[in-house]
Amino acid sequence: MQEALREARKALEAGEVPIGAVVVCKGRIIARGHNLTETLNDVTAHAEMQTITMAADWLGGKYLNDCTLYVTVEPCPMCAAALNWAQVGRIVYGAADPRRGCSLFNPSLLHPRTEVASGILAEECSALMKDFFKEKR
């Protein structure tokens, strides 16, 4: 999660919503990314989407069954659906998103075999988001 936080800080420095993500496969980081929606002028350029694409390219296939995604904030519905299609094995996120998080949806948008862990470094992940939006308002 520390590596995902590093990515989130990169997003913050670039004026992006500070969300970062990394994909780990067999103990090795194979993809890393952060939000690029402002930079790319693309609403789909979320950290998770960046890392899914990078990880699939690294693996040479579209399925991430043996991978873990670490992301600083709970994935949104769009990212959850993409993670479903990628069949990511495990998702670990820091801060919950009580307004737009995928856990608000029932049935789950995630793949049925995807394991989820939450609250990892939640305070630090949440503080980045709160500070960012406090500055914006």
Backbone as CSV, one residue per row, in Angstrom:
resi,resn,N_x,N_y,N_z,CA_x,CA_y,CA_z,C_x,C_y,C_z
1,MET,0.827,-1.199,0.000,0.000,0.000,0.000,0.871,1.262,0.000
2,GLN,2.055,1.141,0.562,2.961,2.292,0.549,3.277,2.729,-0.888
3,GLU,3.434,1.772,-1.778,3.710,2.108,-3.184,2.503,2.782,-3.837
4,ALA,1.312,2.344,-3.502,0.105,2.990,-4.015,0.018,4.426,-3.482
5,LEU,0.382,4.627,-2.228,0.407,5.979,-1.670,1.424,6.864,-2.387
6,ARG,2.561,6.298,-2.773,3.546,7.069,-3.549,2.918,7.549,-4.859
7,GLU,2.185,6.646,-5.486,1.504,7.013,-6.735,0.447,8.085,-6.491
8,ALA,-0.274,7.980,-5.395,-1.294,8.986,-5.066,-0.647,10.358,-4.874
9,ARG,0.518,10.384,-4.259,1.229,11.664,-4.074,1.680,12.245,-5.410
10,LYS,2.028,11.390,-6.362,2.362,11.863,-7.713,1.146,12.527,-8.354
11,ALA,-0.015,11.913,-8.164,-1.250,12.490,-8.694,-1.496,13.859,-8.060
12,LEU,-1.332,13.947,-6.757,-1.527,15.201,-6.039,-0.611,16.289,-6.589
13,GLU,0.654,15.963,-6.787,1.623,16.921,-7.327,1.225,17.409,-8.721
14,ALA,0.527,16.561,-9.464,0.099,16.912,-10.824,-1.276,17.580,-10.841
15,GLY,-1.869,17.814,-9.661,-3.183,18.438,-9.603,-4.332,17.487,-9.861
16,GLU,-4.045,16.211,-9.802,-5.070,15.174,-10.000,-5.646,14.764,-8.653
17,VAL,-6.838,14.161,-8.662,-7.382,13.571,-7.448,-6.376,12.522,-6.985
18,PRO,-5.922,12.601,-5.731,-4.798,11.758,-5.287,-5.161,10.306,-4.980
19,ILE,-5.314,9.553,-6.042,-5.547,8.115,-5.919,-4.433,7.411,-6.679
20,GLY,-3.820,6.445,-6.014,-2.747,5.683,-6.628,-3.016,4.200,-6.528
21,ALA,-2.396,3.438,-7.423,-2.608,1.993,-7.443,-1.356,1.281,-7.937
22,VAL,-1.201,0.055,-7.470,-0.169,-0.843,-7.994,-0.775,-2.230,-8.130
23,VAL,-0.265,-2.991,-9.084,-0.655,-4.386,-9.244,0.565,-5.235,-8.939
24,VAL,0.353,-6.219,-8.067,1.419,-7.133,-7.667,1.071,-8.537,-8.157
25,CYS,2.057,-9.194,-8.749,1.892,-10.572,-9.198,3.109,-11.367,-8.748
26,LYS,2.859,-12.419,-7.993,3.930,-13.287,-7.492,5.015,-12.491,-6.765
27,GLY,4.562,-11.552,-5.931,5.475,-10.786,-5.099,6.198,-9.643,-5.786
28,ARG,5.834,-9.358,-7.025,6.530,-8.317,-7.798,5.528,-7.289,-8.310
29,ILE,5.859,-6.008,-8.177,5.011,-4.962,-8.749,5.182,-4.996,-10.264
30,ILE,4.071,-5.214,-10.958,4.121,-5.284,-12.422,3.453,-4.079,-13.075
31,ALA,2.736,-3.284,-12.274,2.088,-2.095,-12.819,1.886,-1.081,-11.712
32,ARG,1.982,0.165,-12.064,1.724,1.242,-11.110,1.111,2.412,-11.861
33,GLY,0.258,3.129,-11.175,-0.377,4.267,-11.824,-1.123,5.126,-10.833
34,HIS,-1.562,6.259,-11.329,-2.358,7.184,-10.531,-3.359,7.866,-11.456
35,ASN,-4.288,8.575,-10.849,-5.296,9.246,-11.652,-4.649,10.180,-12.669
36,LEU,-5.163,10.147,-13.884,-4.690,11.009,-14.967,-5.860,11.657,-15.700
37,THR,-6.987,11.797,-15.050,-8.184,12.296,-15.732,-8.021,13.726,-16.230
38,GLU,-7.362,14.580,-15.458,-7.135,15.965,-15.880,-6.041,16.038,-16.938
39,THR,-4.964,15.321,-16.703,-3.824,15.335,-17.618,-4.220,14.860,-19.011
40,LEU,-4.987,13.782,-19.059,-5.386,13.192,-20.341,-6.739,13.696,-20.835
41,ASN,-7.415,14.514,-20.004,-8.768,14.979,-20.339,-9.663,13.789,-20.671
42,ASP,-9.607,12.786,-19.790,-10.285,11.510,-20.002,-10.897,11.046,-18.686
43,VAL,-12.212,11.005,-18.613,-12.881,10.622,-17.362,-12.630,9.173,-16.975
44,THR,-12.145,8.365,-17.900,-11.880,6.957,-17.583,-10.447,6.711,-17.119
45,ALA,-9.632,7.725,-17.031,-8.209,7.554,-16.720,-7.954,7.468,-15.209
46,HIS,-8.724,6.617,-14.545,-8.546,6.389,-13.114,-7.303,5.532,-12.880
47,ALA,-6.776,5.597,-11.671,-5.571,4.842,-11.313,-5.741,3.352,-11.601
48,GLU,-6.895,2.800,-11.243,-7.143,1.373,-11.450,-7.119,1.019,-12.932
49,MET,-7.731,1.857,-13.745,-7.786,1.594,-15.183,-6.374,1.624,-15.775
50,GLN,-5.556,2.568,-15.317,-4.175,2.662,-15.795,-3.403,1.382,-15.461
51,THR,-3.584,0.899,-14.235,-2.815,-0.274,-13.815,-3.339,-1.576,-14.423
52,ILE,-4.634,-1.669,-14.664,-5.176,-2.858,-15.335,-4.531,-2.996,-16.711
53,THR,-4.509,-1.904,-17.452,-3.941,-1.918,-18.796,-2.457,-2.275,-18.764
54,MET,-1.736,-1.655,-17.849,-0.294,-1.900,-17.737,-0.002,-3.343,-17.329
55,ALA,-0.772,-3.866,-16.371,-0.557,-5.238,-15.896,-0.878,-6.258,-16.988
56,ALA,-1.978,-6.044,-17.696,-2.340,-6.962,-18.781,-1.265,-6.966,-19.859
57,ASP,-0.732,-5.791,-20.155,0.336,-5.707,-21.146,1.572,-6.454,-20.659
58,TRP,1.922,-6.263,-19.397,3.105,-6.927,-18.834,2.937,-8.445,-18.861
59,LEU,1.723,-8.908,-18.507,1.460,-10.353,-18.465,1.244,-10.961,-19.850
60,GLY,0.884,-10.131,-20.809,0.605,-10.644,-22.143,-0.762,-11.310,-22.240
61,GLY,-1.667,-10.928,-21.357,-3.029,-11.470,-21.358,-3.938,-10.563,-20.550
62,LYS,-5.234,-10.715,-20.755,-6.174,-9.787,-20.136,-6.636,-10.177,-18.740
63,TYR,-6.337,-11.361,-18.274,-6.822,-11.816,-16.970,-5.761,-11.658,-15.887
64,LEU,-6.178,-11.104,-14.766,-5.273,-10.823,-13.649,-5.605,-11.698,-12.441
65,ASN,-5.953,-12.959,-12.698,-6.372,-13.893,-11.648,-5.352,-14.028,-10.527
66,ASP,-4.087,-14.035,-10.862,-3.028,-14.253,-9.878,-2.460,-12.951,-9.332
67,CYS,-3.181,-11.871,-9.526,-2.680,-10.546,-9.147,-3.481,-9.931,-8.006
68,THR,-2.818,-9.021,-7.311,-3.457,-8.206,-6.282,-3.329,-6.749,-6.687
69,LEU,-4.451,-6.046,-6.658,-4.468,-4.611,-6.880,-4.482,-3.928,-5.525
70,TYR,-3.530,-3.043,-5.293,-3.522,-2.190,-4.109,-3.901,-0.795,-4.578
71,VAL,-4.935,-0.224,-3.982,-5.396,1.103,-4.391,-5.750,1.892,-3.141
72,THR,-5.466,3.182,-3.177,-5.610,3.997,-1.969,-7.053,4.279,-1.582
73,VAL,-7.958,4.241,-2.541,-9.380,4.501,-2.277,-10.210,3.394,-2.931
74,GLU,-11.290,3.038,-2.279,-12.205,2.018,-2.800,-12.554,2.302,-4.262
75,PRO,-12.475,1.305,-5.126,-12.791,1.514,-6.537,-14.230,1.981,-6.756
76,CYS,-14.399,2.824,-7.770,-15.727,3.284,-8.168,-16.402,2.163,-8.976
77,PRO,-17.676,2.313,-9.313,-18.365,1.282,-10.098,-17.719,0.994,-11.452
78,MET,-17.236,2.024,-12.143,-16.587,1.804,-13.441,-15.344,0.932,-13.274
79,CYS,-14.521,1.266,-12.298,-13.292,0.509,-12.082,-13.598,-0.897,-11.578
80,ALA,-14.603,-1.015,-10.722,-14.987,-2.339,-10.216,-15.417,-3.243,-11.366
81,ALA,-16.188,-2.700,-12.292,-16.626,-3.498,-13.439,-15.425,-3.912,-14.298
82,ALA,-14.486,-2.999,-14.499,-13.286,-3.339,-15.273,-12.465,-4.405,-14.546
83,LEU,-12.367,-4.281,-13.224,-11.647,-5.284,-12.438,-12.349,-6.638,-12.505
84,ASN,-13.668,-6.612,-12.610,-14.447,-7.839,-12.794,-14.052,-8.495,-14.108
85,TRP,-14.060,-7.722,-15.188,-13.721,-8.267,-16.503,-12.296,-8.796,-16.527
86,ALA,-11.393,-8.135,-15.781,-10.001,-8.586,-15.721,-9.832,-9.771,-14.771
87,GLN,-10.869,-10.086,-14.023,-10.866,-11.192,-13.063,-9.704,-11.091,-12.080
88,VAL,-9.482,-9.881,-11.576,-8.399,-9.676,-10.618,-8.626,-10.565,-9.397
89,GLY,-7.562,-11.187,-8.931,-7.665,-12.144,-7.828,-7.977,-11.518,-6.482
90,ARG,-7.389,-10.344,-6.237,-7.547,-9.725,-4.917,-7.455,-8.216,-5.062
91,ILE,-8.258,-7.517,-4.277,-8.216,-6.061,-4.222,-8.000,-5.663,-2.773
92,VAL,-7.032,-4.795,-2.557,-6.754,-4.256,-1.230,-6.846,-2.742,-1.355
93,TYR,-7.765,-2.145,-0.592,-7.861,-0.684,-0.665,-7.766,-0.052,0.711
94,GLY,-7.384,1.220,0.682,-7.203,1.968,1.913,-8.500,2.569,2.409
95,ALA,-8.839,3.739,1.907,-10.008,4.482,2.371,-11.277,4.027,1.653
96,ALA,-12.340,3.917,2.415,-13.654,3.632,1.825,-14.161,4.887,1.120
97,ASP,-15.032,4.697,0.136,-15.679,5.818,-0.537,-17.184,5.689,-0.291
98,PRO,-17.684,6.325,0.773,-19.083,6.148,1.145,-20.085,6.758,0.167
99,ARG,-19.616,7.559,-0.784,-20.523,8.191,-1.746,-20.509,7.527,-3.110
100,ARG,-19.336,6.994,-3.514,-19.223,6.453,-4.870,-18.511,5.113,-4.938
101,GLY,-18.297,4.472,-3.816,-17.562,3.212,-3.797,-18.382,2.042,-4.305
102,CYS,-17.685,1.057,-4.828,-18.359,-0.107,-5.409,-19.072,-0.958,-4.359
103,SER,-18.700,-0.837,-3.094,-19.361,-1.644,-2.058,-20.801,-1.212,-1.822
104,LEU,-21.204,-0.085,-2.378,-22.585,0.385,-2.245,-23.542,-0.429,-3.117
105,PHE,-22.996,-1.209,-4.031,-23.824,-1.925,-4.993,-24.024,-3.378,-4.602
106,ASN,-25.249,-3.799,-4.689,-25.599,-5.169,-4.389,-26.547,-5.634,-5.487
107,PRO,-26.200,-6.664,-6.237,-25.050,-7.527,-6.048,-23.751,-6.805,-6.386
108,SER,-22.662,-7.362,-5.938,-21.349,-6.780,-6.127,-21.002,-6.660,-7.602
109,LEU,-20.301,-5.584,-7.934,-19.822,-5.392,-9.300,-18.530,-6.160,-9.556
110,LEU,-17.923,-6.663,-8.492,-16.655,-7.380,-8.612,-16.875,-8.831,-9.009
111,HIS,-15.836,-9.439,-9.528,-15.891,-10.853,-9.901,-16.160,-11.683,-8.639
112,PRO,-16.967,-12.727,-8.728,-17.317,-13.517,-7.537,-16.117,-14.145,-6.819
113,ARG,-15.032,-14.382,-7.538,-13.851,-14.983,-6.895,-12.848,-13.959,-6.376
114,THR,-13.111,-12.687,-6.621,-12.188,-11.647,-6.154,-12.291,-11.494,-4.649
115,GLU,-11.151,-11.581,-3.978,-11.087,-11.341,-2.533,-10.863,-9.851,-2.311
116,VAL,-11.462,-9.308,-1.265,-11.336,-7.875,-0.977,-10.904,-7.673,0.460
117,ALA,-9.929,-6.792,0.645,-9.509,-6.357,1.977,-9.548,-4.834,1.977
118,SER,-10.026,-4.265,3.054,-10.155,-2.810,3.099,-9.583,-2.249,4.396
119,GLY,-9.409,-0.937,4.396,-8.962,-0.249,5.597,-7.457,-0.264,5.808
120,ILE,-6.687,-0.689,4.815,-5.234,-0.742,4.948,-4.668,0.672,4.777
121,LEU,-4.041,1.202,5.829,-3.542,2.577,5.861,-4.646,3.574,5.522
122,ALA,-5.841,3.274,5.985,-7.023,4.073,5.645,-6.888,5.535,6.047
123,GLU,-6.350,5.796,7.217,-6.242,7.186,7.672,-5.336,8.001,6.756
124,GLU,-4.214,7.434,6.381,-3.284,8.140,5.499,-3.896,8.344,4.107
125,CYS,-4.548,7.327,3.598,-5.197,7.421,2.286,-6.314,8.457,2.309
126,SER,-7.104,8.431,3.364,-8.219,9.360,3.509,-7.730,10.795,3.672
127,ALA,-6.659,10.988,4.423,-6.124,12.330,4.650,-5.702,12.988,3.341
128,LEU,-5.095,12.221,2.444,-4.712,12.773,1.135,-5.932,13.314,0.399
129,MET,-7.000,12.542,0.400,-8.227,12.952,-0.290,-8.842,14.184,0.378
130,LYS,-8.956,14.159,1.696,-9.566,15.285,2.417,-8.781,16.567,2.196
131,ASP,-7.460,16.488,2.283,-6.623,17.671,2.076,-6.768,18.215,0.654
132,PHE,-6.821,17.313,-0.312,-6.972,17.727,-1.708,-8.277,18.493,-1.904
133,PHE,-9.386,17.935,-1.426,-10.670,18.577,-1.641,-10.850,19.820,-0.778
134,LYS,-10.203,19.879,0.352,-10.239,21.081,1.188,-9.573,22.238,0.426
135,GLU,-8.472,21.955,-0.252,-7.771,22.966,-1.068,-8.624,23.448,-2.244
136,LYS,-9.384,22.526,-2.823,-10.194,22.846,-3.999,-11.397,23.723,-3.661
137,ARG,-11.871,23.610,-2.436,-13.097,24.350,-2.052,-12.810,25.682,-1.487
